[in-house]
Amino acid sequence: MDHIDELARAFAKFPGIGPRQGKRFVFHLLASPASERDNLANLITALGANVRQCPECLRFFTGSALVCNYCSDSKRDDTLLMLVEKDQDLQAVERAGTYKGRYFVLGGVLTLSGKGAIREKELLKAVERRAQSDLKEIVLALSATSEGEHTADHVRQLLAPLRDRLKISVLGRGLATGSELEYSDAETLRAALSNRKEA
């Protein structure tokens, strides 16, 4: 078994990392002091022990609380639920400092070729539960890409039975077509949020 190739293949499974970059990571680690490799290994091992998934919004967070700080915050607006693709998108929205509602992390996008997956069952349960109380609007905060649009269309179909009770909106076009939410600056996100429209 070739440990170099095996580890390079493991790195190549990371988003945006190919086989060549995976090999580069391996050789970087080989050139690093053993203490750095040990520290990295310990951090990876601790990740599973110290990080948990919030049962409400499904984002990952560090700590011993049962739910994350956004879901436990009683000052947040229960009438709004924003759907984002991934944790990094949620963090980008929080950095913008405008949105004060609740979140749900879909965990991915759907591609036009039928690949990809989102947390459909969990989403429907979360929306049904929140609709019983104060939920009035669902904000589709997905990337302005073909995958993001396709996912938004699918979510609209999923939530169609609730359209009489809930408004579904999308971010305004402060976002350039083809841009990912994660990389948008705070001002662009603020404009997209304030200019959101019914979907």
QUICOR-V237045 format. One record per helix or strand of 3 or more residues. SS is the DSSP state (alpha for helix, beta for strand). FROM is the first residue (numbers start at 1). TO is the last residue. If there is no record, write none. Layout:
BEGIN
{{SS & FROM & TO} {SS & FROM & TO}}
END
This chain:
BEGIN
{{alpha & 3 & 12} {alpha & 19 & 31} {alpha & 34 & 50} {beta & 51 & 53} {beta & 60 & 62} {alpha & 69 & 72} {beta & 77 & 84} {alpha & 87 & 96} {beta & 101 & 105} {alpha & 120 & 131} {beta & 137 & 140} {alpha & 146 & 158} {alpha & 160 & 162} {beta & 167 & 170} {alpha & 181 & 183} {alpha & 186 & 194}}
END
